[in-house]
Amino acid sequence: MEEQKTEQKPQKQEQKPEKKDIEIKVRRESTGEETKLDVDPDATIGELKETLRESGLMDADAAIYYKDKDLDDGMTFRKAGIKDGDTLQIGGSTVAGY
């Protein structure tokens, strides 16, 4: 019995588009000062808060707002509709150092 050979074509690997960070601004409500940050659109608001607290830009009990909405820690930038160039507000507490 003769073995049948089938020619296999190499499969094309789909190239996923590179994840592109977005640039946002974070404005401290108490001072009006702004800080620019590059963030992954799939990062969470909680991760941003942690970064801001570690750098002394935000108190532990402060909140982050976008278009007058308090953002939940588990929400991603993408899910919140935050896009490149948008500004978030830090408020609800005295911002550290100011």
N, CA, C and O atoms as a MOPAC input file, in Angstrom:
PM7 MOZYME 1SCF
protein

 N      0.82700 1    -1.17000 1     0.00000 1
 C      0.00000 1     0.00000 1     0.00000 1
 C      0.88300 1     1.24900 1     0.00000 1
 O      1.85900 1     1.33900 1     0.74400 1
 N      0.53000 1     2.17100 1    -0.81900 1
 C      1.33800 1     3.36600 1    -0.99000 1
 C      0.86000 1     4.46200 1    -0.05200 1
 O     -0.33700 1     4.73200 1     0.04200 1
 N      1.79500 1     5.08700 1     0.63600 1
 C      1.44700 1     6.15700 1     1.58300 1
 C      1.16900 1     7.44200 1     0.81400 1
 O      1.92500 1     7.83400 1    -0.07500 1
 N      0.09100 1     8.07100 1     1.17100 1
 C     -0.27600 1     9.31200 1     0.50500 1
 C      0.40400 1    10.48600 1     1.18600 1
 O      0.34200 1    10.63200 1     2.40700 1
 N      1.04500 1    11.30900 1     0.39600 1
 C      1.71400 1    12.47300 1     0.94700 1
 C      0.88400 1    13.70000 1     0.62600 1
 O      0.44300 1    13.89800 1    -0.50600 1
 N      0.68800 1    14.49100 1     1.61100 1
 C     -0.00400 1    15.74400 1     1.37500 1
 C      0.97000 1    16.86800 1     1.65800 1
 O      1.72400 1    16.84400 1     2.63100 1
 N      0.93100 1    17.83000 1     0.79900 1
 C      1.83400 1    18.96200 1     0.95200 1
 C      1.19900 1    19.96700 1     1.90000 1
 O      0.07300 1    20.42100 1     1.69600 1
 N      1.93300 1    20.29300 1     2.91800 1
 C      1.41600 1    21.28000 1     3.86700 1
 C      2.03300 1    22.63000 1     3.57000 1
 O      3.25000 1    22.78400 1     3.47900 1
 N      1.15800 1    23.58800 1     3.42300 1
 C      1.62300 1    24.95000 1     3.19600 1
 C      1.91700 1    25.59000 1     4.53500 1
 O      1.18300 1    25.38500 1     5.50100 1
 N      2.98100 1    26.36000 1     4.59800 1
 C      3.25400 1    27.04400 1     5.86900 1
 C      2.12000 1    28.02600 1     6.16600 1
 O      1.66700 1    28.77400 1     5.30000 1
 N      1.69100 1    27.99200 1     7.40000 1
 C      0.61000 1    28.88300 1     7.79900 1
 C      1.16400 1    30.27200 1     8.04200 1
 O      2.22300 1    30.45000 1     8.64500 1
 N      0.43100 1    31.23300 1     7.56300 1
 C      0.83300 1    32.60900 1     7.80500 1
 C      0.47700 1    32.96200 1     9.24000 1
 O     -0.64100 1    32.72900 1     9.70000 1
 N      1.43300 1    33.51600 1     9.91800 1
 C      1.15700 1    33.97800 1    11.27200 1
 C      0.62100 1    35.39000 1    11.17900 1
 O      1.24600 1    36.29200 1    10.62200 1
 N     -0.55900 1    35.54100 1    11.74600 1
 C     -1.13600 1    36.87800 1    11.73800 1
 C     -0.35100 1    37.75200 1    12.68800 1
 O     -0.13100 1    37.40300 1    13.84800 1
 N      0.06000 1    38.87200 1    12.18400 1
 C      0.78400 1    39.79200 1    13.03400 1
 C     -0.21500 1    40.66200 1    13.77300 1
 O     -1.03000 1    41.36300 1    13.17300 1
 N     -0.12900 1    40.59600 1    15.06400 1
 C     -1.00500 1    41.42900 1    15.87500 1
 C     -0.44600 1    42.83900 1    15.89200 1
 O      0.76500 1    43.03600 1    15.99600 1
 N     -1.31900 1    43.80300 1    15.79200 1
 C     -0.81200 1    45.17300 1    15.85800 1
 C     -0.16800 1    45.42200 1    17.22100 1
 O     -0.63800 1    44.93600 1    18.24900 1
 N      0.91400 1    46.18600 1    17.19800 1
 C      1.58600 1    46.50400 1    18.44900 1
 C      0.64600 1    47.28800 1    19.33900 1
 O     -0.07100 1    48.18300 1    18.89200 1
 N      0.66900 1    46.93100 1    20.59800 1
 C     -0.12400 1    47.69800 1    21.55100 1
 C      0.49900 1    49.06500 1    21.68000 1
 O      1.69500 1    49.19300 1    21.94000 1
 N     -0.30200 1    50.07100 1    21.50100 1
 C      0.22400 1    51.42100 1    21.56800 1
 C     -0.29400 1    52.09200 1    22.83600 1
 O     -1.49600 1    52.12400 1    23.10000 1
 N      0.63400 1    52.61900 1    23.60000 1
 C      0.23600 1    53.36000 1    24.78500 1
 C     -0.47100 1    54.64200 1    24.36100 1
 O     -0.28700 1    55.13900 1    23.25000 1
 N     -1.27900 1    55.15700 1    25.26900 1
 C     -1.91500 1    56.44800 1    25.03900 1
 C     -1.32600 1    57.44300 1    26.03200 1
 O     -0.92200 1    57.07800 1    27.13600 1
 N     -1.28500 1    58.70000 1    25.62000 1
 C     -0.79700 1    59.73900 1    26.52000 1
 C     -2.00600 1    60.42800 1    27.14600 1
 O     -2.89700 1    60.91500 1    26.45100 1
 N     -2.01000 1    60.45400 1    28.46600 1
 C     -3.07900 1    61.14700 1    29.18800 1
 C     -2.45500 1    62.22600 1    30.04900 1
 O     -1.24900 1    62.23100 1    30.29400 1
 N     -3.29300 1    63.13400 1    30.50100 1
 C     -2.85800 1    64.13600 1    31.47400 1
 C     -3.64800 1    63.90000 1    32.75200 1
 O     -4.83800 1    63.58700 1    32.71500 1
 N     -2.97800 1    64.05200 1    33.86500 1
 C     -3.63000 1    63.95500 1    35.16800 1
 C     -3.51600 1    65.33000 1    35.81900 1
 O     -2.41400 1    65.83000 1    36.04300 1
 N     -4.65600 1    65.93300 1    36.11600 1
 C     -4.68400 1    67.27500 1    36.70100 1
 C     -5.07800 1    67.18000 1    38.17300 1
 O     -6.08600 1    66.57200 1    38.53100 1
 N     -4.24800 1    67.80100 1    39.01100 1
 C     -4.55000 1    67.86500 1    40.44600 1
 C     -5.55800 1    68.98600 1    40.66600 1
 O     -5.28300 1    70.15200 1    40.38100 1
 N     -6.70600 1    68.62100 1    41.16700 1
 C     -7.79600 1    69.56800 1    41.38300 1
 C     -7.38800 1    70.72400 1    42.29300 1
 O     -7.79100 1    71.86600 1    42.07600 1
 N     -6.59100 1    70.42100 1    43.30600 1
 C     -6.23800 1    71.43600 1    44.30800 1
 C     -5.27400 1    72.49700 1    43.78500 1
 O     -5.28000 1    73.63000 1    44.26500 1
 N     -4.44400 1    72.13700 1    42.80400 1
 C     -3.43100 1    73.07600 1    42.32400 1
 C     -3.56000 1    73.41900 1    40.84700 1
 O     -3.02200 1    74.42900 1    40.39300 1
 N     -4.26300 1    72.59500 1    40.10400 1
 C     -4.37800 1    72.79000 1    38.66600 1
 C     -3.17500 1    72.27800 1    37.89500 1
 O     -3.15300 1    72.34500 1    36.66600 1
 N     -2.17000 1    71.76400 1    38.60300 1
 C     -0.97400 1    71.23800 1    37.92900 1
 C     -1.31700 1    69.96200 1    37.16600 1
 O     -2.11600 1    69.13800 1    37.61200 1
 N     -0.68800 1    69.82900 1    36.00600 1
 C     -0.90800 1    68.64900 1    35.17300 1
 C      0.37500 1    67.85000 1    35.01200 1
 O      1.47400 1    68.40000 1    34.95200 1
 N      0.20200 1    66.54100 1    34.94500 1
 C      1.30600 1    65.62600 1    34.69400 1
 C      0.91500 1    64.75900 1    33.50900 1
 O     -0.19200 1    64.22100 1    33.47100 1
 N      1.81900 1    64.61900 1    32.53800 1
 C      1.56100 1    63.75500 1    31.38700 1
 C      2.09300 1    62.36300 1    31.68400 1
 O      3.17600 1    62.20100 1    32.24700 1
 N      1.31300 1    61.36000 1    31.29400 1
 C      1.70400 1    59.97200 1    31.49200 1
 C      1.37200 1    59.15500 1    30.25400 1
 O      0.36200 1    59.40100 1    29.59500 1
 N      2.21300 1    58.19300 1    29.93900 1
 C      1.91000 1    57.21500 1    28.89700 1
 C      1.39000 1    55.96700 1    29.59300 1
 O      2.04600 1    55.42200 1    30.48100 1
 N      0.20000 1    55.51600 1    29.18200 1
 C     -0.41300 1    54.35300 1    29.82300 1
 C     -0.89900 1    53.36100 1    28.77500 1
 O     -1.21500 1    53.72800 1    27.64300 1
 N     -0.95000 1    52.12100 1    29.17200 1
 C     -1.51700 1    51.05100 1    28.34700 1
 C     -3.03900 1    51.19700 1    28.41400 1
 O     -3.58500 1    51.29200 1    29.51300 1
 N     -3.73900 1    51.21700 1    27.28100 1
 C     -5.19000 1    51.38200 1    27.31900 1
 C     -5.91200 1    50.25100 1    28.04700 1
 O     -7.06600 1    50.40600 1    28.44500 1
 N     -5.23400 1    49.11300 1    28.22400 1
 C     -5.83500 1    47.99900 1    28.93600 1
 C     -5.42400 1    47.94100 1    30.40900 1
 O     -5.79200 1    47.00400 1    31.11800 1
 N     -4.66700 1    48.93100 1    30.86900 1
 C     -4.32500 1    49.03300 1    32.29600 1
 C     -5.56600 1    49.52800 1    33.04600 1
 O     -6.47700 1    50.10800 1    32.45700 1
 N     -5.57700 1    49.28700 1    34.33600 1
 C     -6.74100 1    49.68700 1    35.12800 1
 C     -6.50500 1    51.01900 1    35.84200 1
 O     -5.37300 1    51.47300 1    36.01200 1
 N     -7.60300 1    51.61300 1    36.24400 1
 C     -7.55300 1    52.84600 1    37.01900 1
 C     -6.83800 1    52.58000 1    38.34800 1
 O     -6.10900 1    53.43800 1    38.84600 1
 N     -7.04700 1    51.40500 1    38.91200 1
 C     -6.36200 1    51.02700 1    40.15300 1
 C     -4.85000 1    51.02500 1    39.99400 1
 O     -4.12800 1    51.43600 1    40.90300 1
 N     -4.36700 1    50.56700 1    38.84600 1
 C     -2.92500 1    50.57400 1    38.58800 1
 C     -2.40200 1    52.00300 1    38.48400 1
 O     -1.31100 1    52.30700 1    38.96700 1
 N     -3.18500 1    52.88100 1    37.85100 1
 C     -2.79600 1    54.28900 1    37.77800 1
 C     -2.74000 1    54.90400 1    39.16500 1
 O     -1.79200 1    55.61800 1    39.49100 1
 N     -3.75100 1    54.63100 1    39.98800 1
 C     -3.78500 1    55.16800 1    41.35100 1
 C     -2.55200 1    54.73100 1    42.13100 1
 O     -1.93700 1    55.53200 1    42.83500 1
 N     -2.19700 1    53.46400 1    42.00100 1
 C     -1.02300 1    52.93900 1    42.71000 1
 C      0.24000 1    53.69200 1    42.28300 1
 O      1.05700 1    54.07400 1    43.12200 1
 N      0.39000 1    53.89800 1    40.98600 1
 C      1.54900 1    54.62500 1    40.46200 1
 C      1.57800 1    56.05400 1    41.00100 1
 O      2.62700 1    56.53900 1    41.42400 1
 N      0.43300 1    56.72400 1    40.98700 1
 C      0.36000 1    58.10600 1    41.46000 1
 C      0.61900 1    58.20400 1    42.95700 1
 O      1.25000 1    59.15700 1    43.41300 1
 N      0.14000 1    57.23400 1    43.72400 1
 C      0.38700 1    57.23500 1    45.17100 1
 C      1.86000 1    57.00400 1    45.47000 1
 O      2.44200 1    57.67100 1    46.32500 1
 N      2.46100 1    56.05100 1    44.75500 1
 C      3.88000 1    55.74700 1    44.97200 1
 C      4.76700 1    56.93800 1    44.64600 1
 O      5.82100 1    57.11800 1    45.25600 1
 N      4.34400 1    57.75000 1    43.68800 1
 C      5.15100 1    58.90800 1    43.30300 1
 C      4.80300 1    60.15900 1    44.11000 1
 O      5.37600 1    61.22400 1    43.88400 1
 N      3.86400 1    60.02800 1    45.05200 1
 C      3.49400 1    61.15300 1    45.90400 1
 C      2.56500 1    62.16000 1    45.25400 1
 O      2.38600 1    63.25600 1    45.78500 1
 N      1.97800 1    61.82300 1    44.13600 1
 C      1.08900 1    62.75200 1    43.44000 1
 C     -0.37200 1    62.63800 1    43.87400 1
 O     -1.21200 1    63.44700 1    43.47800 1
 N     -0.66800 1    61.61300 1    44.70200 1
 C     -2.05700 1    61.37100 1    45.07800 1
 C     -2.12500 1    60.74300 1    46.45700 1
 O     -1.35500 1    59.83600 1    46.77400 1
 N     -3.05900 1    61.23300 1    47.28600 1
 C     -3.30000 1    60.62500 1    48.59500 1
 C     -4.07700 1    59.32400 1    48.44000 1
 O     -4.72400 1    59.08200 1    47.42100 1
 N     -3.99800 1    58.49700 1    49.47100 1
 C     -4.65500 1    57.19200 1    49.44500 1
 C     -6.17200 1    57.28900 1    49.28900 1
 O     -6.78800 1    56.42300 1    48.66800 1
 N     -6.77100 1    58.33400 1    49.84800 1
 C     -8.24000 1    58.42800 1    49.80000 1
 C     -8.76200 1    59.33400 1    48.68600 1
 O     -9.95800 1    59.62400 1    48.63900 1
 N     -7.88900 1    59.78200 1    47.79900 1
 C     -8.31800 1    60.62100 1    46.67100 1
 C     -8.95800 1    59.74800 1    45.59100 1
 O     -8.73600 1    58.53900 1    45.53800 1
 N     -9.74000 1    60.37500 1    44.75000 1
 C    -10.41300 1    59.67600 1    43.66000 1
 C     -9.92100 1    60.23500 1    42.32300 1
 O     -9.35500 1    61.32600 1    42.25200 1
 N    -10.15400 1    59.45300 1    41.27200 1
 C     -9.83300 1    59.90300 1    39.91600 1
 C    -11.14300 1    60.02700 1    39.14800 1
 O    -11.98600 1    59.13000 1    39.16100 1
 N    -11.28500 1    61.17400 1    38.47600 1
 C    -12.50100 1    61.46900 1    37.73200 1
 C    -12.18900 1    61.67300 1    36.25600 1
 O    -11.12800 1    62.17100 1    35.88000 1
 N    -13.15200 1    61.27000 1    35.43600 1
 C    -13.08700 1    61.52300 1    33.99400 1
 C    -14.46500 1    61.98600 1    33.56800 1
 O    -15.45400 1    61.27500 1    33.74300 1
 N    -14.52100 1    63.17900 1    33.01000 1
 C    -15.79400 1    63.78500 1    32.60600 1
 C    -16.79600 1    63.76300 1    33.76200 1
 O    -17.95500 1    63.38200 1    33.60100 1
 N    -16.31100 1    64.18400 1    34.93100 1
 C    -17.11400 1    64.28500 1    36.16100 1
 C    -17.62600 1    62.95300 1    36.69900 1
 O    -18.53800 1    62.93900 1    37.52600 1
 N    -17.05800 1    61.82800 1    36.24600 1
 C    -17.43200 1    60.51500 1    36.77100 1
 C    -16.28400 1    59.95300 1    37.58100 1
 O    -15.13200 1    59.98000 1    37.14700 1
 N    -16.60500 1    59.43700 1    38.77300 1
 C    -15.62000 1    58.75900 1    39.61300 1
 C    -15.34900 1    57.39900 1    38.97500 1
 O    -16.27700 1    56.61500 1    38.77200 1
 N    -14.09300 1    57.11500 1    38.65900 1
 C    -13.74200 1    55.88100 1    37.97100 1
 C    -13.44500 1    54.75200 1    38.95300 1
 O    -12.72900 1    54.94800 1    39.93500 1
 N    -13.99600 1    53.57700 1    38.68400 1
 C    -13.76500 1    52.39300 1    39.50900 1
 C    -12.36100 1    51.85500 1    39.28300 1
 O    -11.83500 1    51.91300 1    38.17200 1
 N    -11.75900 1    51.33500 1    40.34100 1
 C    -10.39200 1    50.81700 1    40.26700 1
 C    -10.21200 1    49.71000 1    39.22900 1
 O     -9.16000 1    49.63700 1    38.59400 1
 N    -11.20800 1    48.85200 1    39.04300 1
 C    -11.08900 1    47.72100 1    38.12600 1
 C    -11.33400 1    48.07000 1    36.67100 1
 O    -11.13300 1    47.23000 1    35.79400 1
 N    -11.76200 1    49.28700 1    36.39900 1
 C    -12.07100 1    49.70500 1    35.03500 1
 C    -10.78600 1    50.00000 1    34.25700 1
 O     -9.85100 1    50.59400 1    34.79400 1
 N    -10.74700 1    49.58400 1    33.00400 1
 C     -9.58800 1    49.90700 1    32.15500 1
 C     -9.82200 1    51.26500 1    31.48700 1
 O    -10.94600 1    51.76200 1    31.41700 1
 N     -8.73500 1    51.83900 1    31.00500 1
 C     -8.84000 1    53.11100 1    30.27700 1
 C     -9.72600 1    52.92900 1    29.05100 1
 O    -10.55300 1    53.78600 1    28.73700 1
 N     -9.54700 1    51.81200 1    28.36700 1
 C    -10.32700 1    51.53200 1    27.15500 1
 C    -11.81800 1    51.45600 1    27.48500 1
 O    -12.64000 1    52.06100 1    26.79600 1
 N    -12.16800 1    50.71000 1    28.54100 1
 C    -13.57300 1    50.53900 1    28.91600 1
 C    -14.20200 1    51.87200 1    29.35100 1
 O    -15.38900 1    52.11100 1    29.13100 1
 N    -13.39300 1    52.72300 1    29.96500 1
 C    -13.88900 1    54.02900 1    30.41400 1
 C    -14.00400 1    55.01700 1    29.25600 1
 O    -14.54800 1    56.10800 1    29.42400 1
 N    -13.49500 1    54.64000 1    28.08200 1
 C    -13.56000 1    55.52600 1    26.92300 1
 C    -12.47900 1    56.58900 1    26.91000 1
 O    -12.57800 1    57.57500 1    26.18000 1
 N    -11.43600 1    56.38800 1    27.72600 1
 C    -10.33600 1    57.35300 1    27.80700 1
 C     -9.41600 1    57.14700 1    26.61700 1
 O     -8.96000 1    56.03600 1    26.34600 1
 N     -9.15400 1    58.23400 1    25.91700 1
 C     -8.35500 1    58.17000 1    24.69300 1
 C     -7.11400 1    59.04300 1    24.81000 1
 O     -6.95700 1    59.82300 1    25.74900 1
 N     -6.24300 1    58.88400 1    23.82800 1
 C     -5.01500 1    59.66200 1    23.75400 1
 C     -5.33700 1    61.15800 1    23.86700 1
 O     -6.18600 1    61.67700 1    23.14300 1
 N     -4.64300 1    61.84100 1    24.78900 1
 C     -4.81800 1    63.27800 1    24.95800 1
 C     -5.85400 1    63.68300 1    25.98900 1
 O     -5.96700 1    64.86700 1    26.30700 1
 N     -6.61900 1    62.72900 1    26.52500 1
 C     -7.63700 1    63.06000 1    27.52200 1
 C     -7.01200 1    63.44700 1    28.85800 1
 O     -5.87100 1    63.09400 1    29.15800 1
 N     -7.78700 1    64.17800 1    29.65000 1
 C     -7.32900 1    64.62600 1    30.97000 1
 C     -8.20200 1    64.02000 1    32.05500 1
 O     -9.43000 1    64.04400 1    31.97000 1
 N     -7.55100 1    63.47600 1    33.07900 1
 C     -8.23100 1    62.95100 1    34.26000 1
 C     -7.98900 1    63.91600 1    35.41000 1
 O     -6.97200 1    64.60900 1    35.44600 1
 N     -8.92400 1    63.95700 1    36.34700 1
 C     -8.80700 1    64.82800 1    37.51700 1
 C     -8.54300 1    63.98700 1    38.75900 1
 O     -9.13700 1    62.92500 1    38.94500 1
 N     -7.64600 1    64.47800 1    39.60200 1
 C     -7.45100 1    63.88200 1    40.92900 1
 C     -8.14800 1    64.80600 1    41.91200 1
 O     -7.86800 1    66.00400 1    41.94900 1
 N     -9.04600 1    64.25700 1    42.70000 1
 C     -9.74800 1    65.10300 1    43.66500 1
 C    -10.33000 1    64.29500 1    44.80600 1
 O    -10.12100 1    63.08600 1    44.91100 1
 N    -11.06000 1    64.98700 1    45.65100 1
 C    -11.72400 1    64.32500 1    46.75200 1
 C    -10.90900 1    64.24300 1    48.01000 1
 O    -11.37300 1    63.70700 1    49.01600 1
 N     -9.70600 1    64.76200 1    47.97700 1
 C     -8.82000 1    64.74000 1    49.12900 1
 C     -7.76100 1    65.80000 1    48.91300 1
 O     -7.62400 1    66.34500 1    47.81700 1
 N     -7.02200 1    66.08400 1    49.94900 1
 C     -5.88200 1    66.97900 1    49.79100 1
 C     -4.79200 1    66.19400 1    49.09400 1
 O     -4.40200 1    65.12200 1    49.55800 1
 N     -4.30400 1    66.70900 1    48.00000 1
 C     -3.25500 1    66.00300 1    47.26600 1
 C     -1.93900 1    66.17100 1    48.02200 1
 O     -1.59900 1    67.26400 1    48.47400 1
 N     -1.22000 1    65.08400 1    48.14500 1
 C      0.03100 1    65.06900 1    48.92000 1
 C      0.98700 1    66.15400 1    48.47100 1
 O      1.23100 1    66.33200 1    47.27800 1
 N      1.52000 1    66.86700 1    49.42900 1
 C      2.55200 1    67.85000 1    49.14800 1
 C      2.04800 1    69.20700 1    48.67900 1
 O      2.84700 1    70.09300 1    48.37600 1
 N      0.74100 1    69.37800 1    48.61700 1
 C      0.21300 1    70.64000 1    48.10300 1
 C     -0.79000 1    71.24500 1    49.03900 1
 O     -1.33300 1    72.31300 1    48.75600 1

